[in-house]
């Protein structure tokens, strides 16, 4: 089949030596020699603008050998090789015509991807290398644009009856060292498509058996076992120097107990976990974009004495012709809060409870920048009307733990991170430092 157009033989006038088709505007669309009504010889297809689009040989009405598809600017876009009208290989180029995008071969019988397929970044570096068997991926390697190996998948077993596969999945650091390694089972593959040339991937897989994670320095970071995709038995984590950091016991993906050590080998946490266990944690919450709104006291402009114009009868620049401060003001604020939350353990996970208390808070005059202030500073630097009981607060956007608090931190560690973060922002000292 010729790509991009319908060349049904029912439309061919077999009496002509050259079979030609035309666009509605009369320009030539395609031409191919014929013998006895069969396409035989070099066929050429054209864009409506007249540039060559596609060309290749017909032998007795069947595509044979190399066929080239071109971008409209004349650069090569794709090379297809045919054998007895069956496509057996394909090579695609990026626009520009000199850099390969991907290349590979097809099975002559079923038109399925077979053997090695290679995909390239636009800079020419290898992006993926994949081995196919009947359109299914048996192995896959991926690299970044700098040539660093990112991940590797390899099939180690195949249940033909149920179409389920097992294998090994690896990921790598940029320096080439192994980042993680896990065994997989009951995995399906996304089957390749003739119309969508992308690499197939593991889908619906379950981790089964051993899992190992490494530091970039090629030292073991953690290891454990999966059964049907769920953590089971003892899982251990290590410091970079190899000393034990954490030990957890899992049952059907639910952590039932844990121990933690510091780098000196001292136990710092030991818990036996059960449903409905309760504990408190500190969390840094951020309302990322907000503003305070309040009414101002009526106040005449000191420059124009409330007239709103200067000596030249122009609008006063100081009060913008208003004659003074009248009405309301909006002041930008990004609110940061240190919250003590109650969390409840249930079926292997911690869920937030109903109890929470604000421990500390401050606002910033900019988006994670500027000066630190609170509501009292608004009263200090703005002449807020006595009719305003409290500045009105409105916000959108919520985030957490910009100061680096994580789930494993105790209260002392979390509070120290909060204090260090807060100290980065100096206290507001003048009205000009606000955004209003």
C-alpha positions in Angstrom: 0.0 0.0 0.0 1.3 3.4 -0.9 1.2 5.9 2.0 -0.9 9.0 1.8 -3.3 8.2 -1.0 -5.8 5.7 -2.5 -4.4 4.1 -5.6 -7.1 1.5 -6.1 -6.6 -0.2 -9.5 -10.3 0.4 -10.2 -9.4 4.0 -10.8 -6.5 3.3 -13.2 -7.0 3.7 -16.9 -5.1 0.6 -18.1 -4.8 1.7 -21.7 -2.3 4.5 -20.8 1.4 3.8 -20.7 1.8 6.3 -18.0 -0.9 6.3 -15.3 -1.4 9.8 -14.0 -3.6 11.4 -11.4 -4.3 15.1 -10.8 -5.3 17.5 -8.1 -8.6 19.4 -8.6 -6.6 22.5 -9.6 -5.1 20.5 -12.5 -1.6 20.0 -11.0 0.0 16.5 -11.3 -0.6 14.3 -8.2 1.2 11.1 -9.3 2.6 9.3 -12.3 3.8 5.8 -12.9 4.6 3.8 -16.0 2.5 0.7 -16.8 2.6 -2.5 -18.8 -0.6 -4.3 -19.7 -2.5 -2.2 -17.2 -0.1 -3.0 -14.3 2.0 -0.4 -12.6 5.6 -1.2 -13.6 8.5 1.2 -13.1 9.3 4.3 -11.0 6.3 6.0 -9.4 6.4 9.6 -8.2 3.8 11.4 -6.1 3.8 15.2 -5.6 2.6 17.7 -3.1 0.0 20.1 -4.5 2.7 22.7 -4.5 4.6 20.6 -7.1 7.4 19.3 -4.8 8.2 15.6 -4.8 6.5 13.7 -2.0 7.1 10.0 -2.4 8.9 7.8 -5.0 9.8 4.2 -5.5 9.6 1.2 -7.9 6.7 -1.0 -8.9 7.3 -4.4 -10.4 4.2 -6.0 -11.9 1.9 -3.8 -9.7 3.8 -4.4 -6.5 6.1 -2.2 -4.5 9.7 -3.3 -4.5 12.9 -2.1 -3.0 13.6 1.4 -1.5 10.7 3.9 -1.3 11.4 7.5 -0.1 9.0 9.9 1.5 10.0 13.6 1.6 9.1 16.6 3.6 7.6 19.4 1.5 11.0 21.3 1.6 12.6 18.3 -0.1 14.4 16.8 3.0 14.1 13.0 3.4 11.4 12.1 5.9 11.2 8.3 5.7 12.8 5.3 3.9 10.8 2.2 3.5 12.0 -1.1 2.0 9.5 -3.4 0.3 9.6 -7.0 -0.8 6.8 -8.2 -3.1 4.6 -5.3 -1.8 5.4 -6.1 1.9 7.2 -3.5 4.0 10.2 -5.1 5.6 12.1 -2.1 7.0 11.6 1.5 8.0 13.8 4.5 8.8 12.4 7.9 9.9 14.3 11.2 9.9 13.9 14.4 11.8 13.0 17.4 9.7 16.3 18.5 8.2 16.8 15.0 6.6 20.2 14.2 8.0 19.3 12.9 11.5 17.6 9.5 12.0 14.6 9.5 14.3 14.1 5.7 14.5 14.8 2.6 12.4 14.0 -1.1 12.4 12.6 -4.1 10.5 9.2 -5.9 10.1 8.3 -9.5 9.8 7.5 -10.3 6.1 4.4 -12.4 7.0 2.6 -10.5 9.8 4.0 -7.0 9.4 5.1 -7.0 13.0 8.2 -5.3 14.4 11.0 -7.8 14.8 14.6 -7.7 16.0 16.4 -4.5 17.0 14.7 -1.2 16.8 16.6 2.0 17.6 15.2 5.4 18.5 17.3 8.6 18.5 17.3 12.0 20.2 17.3 14.9 17.8 21.0 15.6 18.7 21.8 12.1 17.3 22.4 10.4 20.6 20.7 7.0 21.0 17.4 7.3 23.0 16.1 3.7 23.0 17.2 0.3 21.8 14.5 -2.3 21.8 14.4 -6.0 20.8 11.0 -7.0 19.4 9.5 -10.5 18.9 6.1 -10.3 17.1 5.6 -6.7 18.0 6.3 -7.4 21.7 9.3 -6.0 23.5 11.7 -8.5 24.9 14.2 -5.9 26.1 14.5 -2.1 26.2 17.3 0.3 27.1 16.9 4.0 27.4 19.4 6.9 27.4 19.2 10.6 28.0 20.3 13.2 25.5 23.8 13.1 26.9 24.2 9.4 26.3 23.7 8.3 29.9 21.8 5.0 30.4 18.5 5.7 32.3 16.7 2.4 32.5 16.7 -1.2 31.2 13.9 -3.8 30.9 14.5 -7.4 30.1 12.1 -10.3 29.7 13.1 -13.4 31.5 10.0 -15.6 31.1 6.8 -15.8 29.0 3.6 -17.7 29.7 2.3 -18.2 26.2 -1.2 -19.4 27.3 -2.0 -16.3 29.4 0.2 -13.9 27.5 2.0 -12.9 30.8 5.7 -12.2 31.1 8.3 -11.9 33.8 11.5 -9.9 33.8 13.9 -7.5 35.4 13.5 -3.7 35.6 16.6 -1.5 36.2 17.2 2.2 36.5 20.5 4.0 36.5 22.1 7.2 37.7 23.7 9.6 35.2 27.2 8.3 36.2 26.1 4.8 35.0 25.8 3.2 38.4 22.7 1.1 39.2 19.9 3.1 40.9 17.3 0.3 41.5 16.6 -3.2 40.4 13.4 -5.2 40.7 11.9 -8.4 39.4 8.5 -8.3 37.7 5.8 -10.9 37.1 2.4 -11.2 35.5 3.4 -8.3 33.2 1.7 -7.4 30.0 3.3 -5.4 27.2 1.7 -2.6 25.3 1.8 -4.1 21.8 3.4 -2.0 19.0 1.3 -0.5 16.3 2.1 -0.2 12.6 0.5 3.3 12.6 2.2 4.4 15.8 5.9 3.8 15.9 6.7 4.0 19.6 8.5 1.6 21.8 6.3 -0.8 23.7 6.5 -0.7 27.5 5.7 -2.9 30.5 2.1 -2.3 31.6 0.0 -3.8 34.4 3.1 -5.4 35.9 3.6 -6.5 39.5 6.8 -6.4 41.4 7.6 -10.0 42.4 10.6 -11.1 44.5 13.6 -9.0 45.3 13.9 -5.2 45.1 17.1 -3.3 45.7 17.8 0.5 45.7 21.3 2.0 45.6 23.0 5.3 46.4 24.7 7.1 43.5 28.0 5.9 44.9 27.0 2.3 44.2 26.3 1.5 47.8 23.1 -0.4 48.8 20.4 2.0 50.1 17.5 -0.4 50.7 16.2 -3.9 49.9 13.3 -6.1 50.5 10.8 -8.6 48.9 7.6 -8.2 47.0 4.8 -10.8 46.7 2.2 -10.0 44.1 3.2 -6.4 44.1 3.1 -5.9 47.8 5.9 -5.4 50.3 6.3 -8.5 52.5 8.6 -9.5 55.3 11.7 -7.5 56.4 12.7 -4.4 54.5 15.9 -2.6 55.5 17.5 0.7 54.7 21.2 1.7 55.1 23.2 4.9 55.5 25.8 5.6 52.8 28.5 4.1 55.0 26.6 0.8 55.1 25.3 1.1 58.7 21.7 0.1 59.4 19.3 3.0 59.2 15.8 1.5 59.3 14.2 -1.9 59.6 10.5 -2.5 58.8 8.3 -5.6 58.9 5.5 -5.7 56.3 2.5 -8.0 55.9 0.6 -7.7 52.7 2.0 -4.2 52.1 1.1 -3.0 55.7 4.0 -2.0 58.0 3.5 -3.7 61.3 6.7 -2.6 63.1 9.7 -0.4 62.5 13.0 0.5 64.1 15.3 3.4 63.2 18.9 4.1 64.1 21.1 7.2 63.9 24.6 7.0 62.3 26.2 6.1 65.6 24.1 3.0 65.8 21.7 4.3 68.5 18.0 3.4 68.2 16.0 6.6 67.8 12.6 5.2 67.0 10.9 1.9 67.7 7.2 1.3 66.9 4.8 -1.5 66.7 2.0 -0.3 64.4 -1.6 -1.3 64.5 -4.8 0.1 63.2 -6.1 3.3 64.9 -2.7 4.2 66.3 -2.5 8.0 66.6 0.5 10.4 66.6 1.2 14.0 65.9 3.5 15.5 63.3 4.6 19.0 62.3 3.8 20.3 58.8 4.8 23.4 57.0 1.8 24.6 55.1 1.9 27.5 52.5 -1.0 29.5 51.0 1.1 30.4 48.0 -0.8 33.4 46.7 -3.1 35.6 48.8 -3.9 39.2 49.8 -5.2 41.2 52.7 -8.0 43.7 52.0 -9.0 46.5 54.4 -10.6 49.9 54.4 -8.4 52.9 54.8 -8.9 56.0 57.0 -9.8 59.0 54.9 -6.7 61.1 54.7 -6.0 64.2 52.6 -2.9 64.2 50.4 -0.1 66.3 52.0 1.3 67.3 48.6 -2.0 68.8 47.1 -3.8 69.4 50.4 -6.7 67.2 49.3 -7.3 69.1 46.1 -6.2 66.3 43.7 -4.3 68.7 41.4 -0.9 70.3 41.4 0.0 74.0 40.7 -0.4 73.4 37.0 -3.9 72.1 37.4 -2.6 68.6 36.5 -3.5 65.4 38.5 -1.4 65.2 41.6 1.2 62.5 41.1 1.4 61.7 44.8 -2.3 60.8 45.1 -3.0 60.2 41.4 -5.6 62.9 41.4 -7.6 61.3 44.3 -6.9 64.1 46.8 -5.7 61.6 49.4 -6.2 58.0 50.7 -9.9 57.0 50.4 -11.4 53.6 50.0 -9.7 50.2 50.4 -6.3 48.6 49.9 -5.1 45.1 48.8 -1.7 43.9 50.1 -0.1 40.8 48.7 0.7 38.0 51.2 2.1 34.5 51.0 1.2 32.8 54.3 3.4 30.2 55.9 2.2 28.2 58.9 3.7 25.5 61.1 0.9 23.1 61.9 0.8 20.3 64.4 -1.4 17.6 62.9 -2.9 14.4 64.3 -2.5 11.4 62.0 -4.1 8.0 62.4 -2.7 4.7 61.2 -5.0 2.4 59.2 -4.2 -0.6 56.9 -0.6 0.4 56.4 -1.1 4.1 55.8 -1.3 7.3 57.9 -4.3 9.4 57.4 -4.9 13.0 58.7 -7.2 13.2 61.7 -9.5 16.0 62.8 -7.2 17.7 65.3 -4.7 20.4 64.2 -3.1 23.4 65.8 -1.2 26.3 64.4 2.2 26.6 66.2 3.7 29.5 64.3 3.1 31.6 61.2 4.3 34.5 59.1 3.5 36.2 55.8 5.9 37.2 53.0 5.7 40.3 50.8 6.6 38.3 47.7 6.4 34.8 46.3 8.9 33.0 48.6 10.9 36.2 48.7 10.9 39.6 50.2 10.1 40.5 53.8 8.4 38.7 56.7 5.4 40.3 58.3 2.2 39.6 60.3 -1.2 41.4 60.6 0.2 43.7 63.3 2.6 45.1 60.7 -0.4 46.1 58.5 -1.7 48.2 61.3 1.7 49.7 61.8 2.4 50.8 58.2 -1.1 51.4 56.8 -3.8 53.7 58.2 -6.5 51.1 58.5 -10.0 52.4 59.2 -11.3 51.9 62.7 -14.4 50.4 61.1 -12.2 47.4 59.9 -12.4 44.8 62.7 -9.7 42.7 61.0 -8.2 42.7 57.5 -10.0 40.3 55.2 -7.8 37.4 53.9 -8.3 35.7 50.5 -5.9 33.2 48.8 -5.4 30.4 46.3 -2.8 27.7 45.9 -1.7 25.4 48.7 1.7 23.7 49.1 3.7 21.9 51.9 7.1 21.6 53.5 9.2 24.1 51.6 11.4 24.2 54.6 12.4 20.5 54.1 10.3 18.8 56.8 9.7 15.1 56.0 7.5 12.4 57.6 10.4 10.9 59.6 11.4 14.1 61.4 10.6 14.4 65.1 9.2 17.6 66.5 12.6 19.0 67.4 14.1 18.4 64.0 11.0 19.8 62.2 10.9 22.9 64.4 14.6 23.5 63.7 14.0 23.3 59.9 11.1 25.7 60.2 13.2 28.2 62.3 16.1 28.1 59.8 13.7 28.7 56.9 11.9 31.6 58.6 15.2 33.3 59.5 16.1 33.6 55.8 13.5 36.4 55.4 14.2 39.8 57.2 11.4 41.5 59.1 9.6 44.2 57.2 10.6 47.7 58.2 8.8 50.1 55.9 5.6 50.4 53.8 7.6 50.5 50.6 8.6 46.9 51.1 5.0 45.7 50.7 3.4 44.8 47.4 0.1 46.7 47.3 
